[in-house]
Structure formats: C-alpha cells, structure tokens
Amino acid sequence: RAIARLNLGLACASHVLVRVERFRARHFSELERKAMQVDWRTWLRDDVPFAVRAAARQSRLHHTGGVVARVAGAIATSIGHRPDVEGEPVTVLVRMVDDICTLSIDTSGRPLHERGWRLETAKAPLREDLAAALIRASGWSAATPFVDPTCGSGTIAIEAARLARRIAPGRDRSFAAERLVPLADGLVETVRAEFVAGELPRASAPIHASDRDAGAVAISSRNAERAGVGADLVVEHASLSAASGLRLT
C-alpha cells in the first residue's frame, strides 16, 4: 500500500525506489553470487521484462557493463525469466559506491512528473513536479485566489487547481509497480479509487491563467481539460499588464 500511495500521491518526487538488498562486492564473482541470493521472485515476475542499469563510483567494480551483465544474469536465473516476453520493462538499479552494492527496483517506471495530461507544451515548458514544488514553496492556500499571468502551457495553474481539488498527481497514469508481484492483484487500482473518493468537486477559490500568446492560451485550456480541471480555471488571452486575474490579488 505504501508503494501505491507514494506513486499516486507524491507531487514533487521523480521515482519511488525499493531497496532490495545491500552488500559488499569487490569481485564480479562475489557480485554474481550475492545477487543470486536475493529472493527476486518476491518482486519480479517471469512474464514481465526487466532491465538493469548500473552506476559506479570509487569501487573496484567500476565497469558498469560488467555489473549489469552479472546482475541481469543472476535475476534471470533466479526467476526463470523467459527471454521472449514483451512489454515495458521493470528497471533494477545497481549502485556501486566504495565497493558497496545497493540493489533497488524502480516502482514508478516513467518519471512521476509525467502525470499523463500534459500532451502539449508552449515555449520553455516547466515540468509538473517543479511547478508543484513552486506552489508549495510559495505558501499558497487553496482557500485564496491563484493567478499566473504568464502561464505558458498552464502547468503551474493546472497543478494548483489539482492541488485545490485534492486530485492525486498520479491519478491518470500507470506505474511499473502494477507489474510487480506484490501489487499485481489490483492494489494500485484500489488505492487509486481511495484517492478519487477524496477529491473535491470544485476548487474553493478562483484560479486564473493568462498569457499574451494566443497559442499558449489554447494549449493551456486543452491541458486543463485533460487534467480534469477545465471548469476550475479561467484562461485568458492577455498581456501581463492587462491580465484581469491580477485584480483578484
């Protein structure tokens, strides 16, 4: 449940990793032997592809290609993986630092800032997680008006509206966790439904977005509709000095 709630509910994180094991490894044979001892079947399915990525610093095992090959071989042997399976892989991360190997599974898959609604962008787009972080850093309360007079593709205003509506950041996307053994029985969908049940029908205060670029305004409106907050935003084509939303502040 924690994995599902974190992936669905975190607004500013990039990935949710589960640390599976940590051990010292100074030789490839030691790495392979200890990786084989991990109970990979607890997490990985034989009918779901997996990929291994590695990083190394200040370790005898500094050749990341060799690290990837040993760990991938250990996993495949452990779970009896079928090489012909297709689909989006689950990623296993190997980090070697000072001869200490940390094995983790990426339960998110695509970065969490990819919420699923921003299919169009204007110039110099801002990522959704950075927009969410800016809103939180500003100290804004959802009970007060929100104004973005240079909205671009609307990311900040849309994130504010979803926050005001208590819409889970990851409500509209899927996760690698859904292809892992502990969550393959529909637990993510169960937790998703719990988040949806807690949503508010409307934002409690006005949310205005405007831009002097007509194309950006059109993109903002379409993104807001896809994000499920089209009715919560007033999107206006106006220069900074003429934005009507500024009169709310």
N, C-alpha and C positions, 0 to 999 in steps of 0.2 A: 504493500500500500504506500509506503514511503517513496519508493521509486516512481510509482504512478503519480502521486501528488506533487512531487518535485518537478517532474517533466511537464505536467499540466499547469502548475501554478507559479513557477518561477518566471519573473518578468525580465530579470537582468542577467541571468546566467547564460552560458554558452552551451555547456554539456553537463549531463549528470553521469558521473563515472562511479562504478562499483569496484572497489579494490578487492581483488580476489585472493591475492597472495603476495607475500614479500619475503625474499630470501637473498642470501649472498651467493654470487656465482662468479667465479674467476676464470672458468674454462667452459668451452662450449659443451663438453660432455656433462659438466655439472649443471649447466643451464638446462640442457635437454632432460636430464634425469629428474631434476626438481620440478620442471614444468609438467612432466608426465605424472607426477604425484598429485597434482591438483585435480580435484574432482570436477572436471569440466562439464560432466553430464548434469550437474546441479543447475547449470546456466544455459549451456548451448545444446541445440537440437541437431540431430544428424541430417535433417531435411531442410536446414536453413544455412545458406552460405555464410562463411566468416572470412574476415580479412585481418591481418596482423600488421600493425605499424609500430616502429621502434624509434627510440631516441637514446643517445648515449653521451655521457659526459664523465670524464675522469674515471674511466673504467677500463679494465683490461679487455673486456669485450666491447670494443669500440666500433666494430664493423657491423652496422645496423642490418645489412643484408643477411649476414650470417645469423644474427639474433632472430630476425624474422623467420628464416628458414627452419631453425631449430624449434622455436615455439610453435609455429604453424604445424610442423610435423608431429609434435607432441600432442597438440589438440586434436588433429585429425585421427591419430591412433587412439586416443582416449575415448572419443565419442563415436568412432566408427563412421566418420563423415563420408558421405557419398559425393565424389567429385563432380558428378553430373547435375547436381541440383542448381537451380537458377533462382534469381531474385536479388533484392537488395541485401548486401551482406551486413552482418553484425561485426563491429570492429573491436578487436582486442588490442589494447595498448600496452607496450612493453617499454618501461623506462629504466635505464641503467645509469645509476649515479653512485660514484665511489664503490663500485663493484656490488651494489645492492640492486637487485632486480625487483621492480614493482609491476605486477600484472593487474590490469584493470579492464573492465568491459564498459564500452560506451553504450549506455542505455537510451541515449537520445537519438542517435543517427544524425540526421541533418541538424545543423546548429539551431538552437532553440529560438534565435531571433527570427527564423523563418516561420512566421505564425501561420502562413497559408492564405492570407488575404491580400498581401501587397503584390499584385501581379503587374503593376505599372509604377514607374518612378519618373520623377522630374529630374532636373539637373542637380548634381551633388546630393544624392539621396542620403538620408540618415537612417542607420539601422534601427530596427524596432527596439532592441534591448537598450541602446544608447538613449533613445527617446524616452523610454520608461525610466531610465536612471536620471535623466534631466528633470523629469516631472517629480520624482521622489526627492531629488536634491533641492528643488525649489520650495518644498514645504507646502505645496498647494493642497487645499482641502476640497474634496468633491462637492462640498456644500456651497462653494463660491464659484463665480464665473471663471471660465478659462478662455484665453484669447491667444491665438497665434496669427499675427498679421503678415507673416512671411512663411506660409505653410508648405510651399513646395508640393510634394505629393501627399501631404496631410498626415504624415506618420505621427508627429507629436500630438496633434489634436485627436487623432483616432485612438492612440494609446491612452490619452486622458479620458476619452469617452468610455473605452472598455474598462478602465480602472473605476470610473464612476459607476458603471453598471455592474461591477464585480464579475466581469467576464474573465474566465481563466485565460491567460496568454496563449496556452497551448490547446485551447478547446477545439480548434478547427484543423488539427493536423494529426499525423500518426507518429509513432516512435519506434525505435529499434527494440525497446522493451517489450513490445507486443509480440516479438518473435523469440523471446527468451522463455525458458522453461517455467520460471515461477509466475509469469504473467500471461502465459499463452491461453489461459482459460477464460479470458474476457475481463480480467480485473481492471485493466485500463479503462474499458468502456464503463464499468461500474462506477469507478471514481470520477470519470468524466460526467456521468449523469448526476452525481452528487454536486459537482461544481455548477452544472447548469441549473440545478434546482435552487441554488443560492443566488442566482442572478437577479438583478433589479430590472423592472420593465422599462424604465427611462432614467436618464441622468437627472439628478435633482437640481442642477443649475445650468444656465446657458453655456454652450461650448461653441465658440466662433473660430472659423479658419478662413483666412483670406490671402490672396496673392495678386500681384499685378499682372502675372502671366495667366492668360485665359486657359492655356493648355494645362497648366499645373492645377488650376481650379477644377477643371473637368476630371483630371486624374484623381484628385482628392475625393471628389464626390463618388466616383466609381469604387475607389478603395474603401471608402466608408460604408458603402452598401455591402460590399463583400465581407467586411469586418462585422456586419450586423449592427452598425451604429449610425446608419444613414439618417435616421429620424432624430438623432441626438445632436447632430452637427448643423450649424448654419454655415454654409460655404459660400464665400462672396468673392467676386472679381473686383478687386480694388487695390489701389496703391497703399503704401504704408500710412501716408498722411490722411487718406480718406477712408480707412477701414472703420466701419461702423462699430465693430466689436470693441474697439478701444474705448468707446464711451461707456462700456459696462464696468470698466475698472475704476 
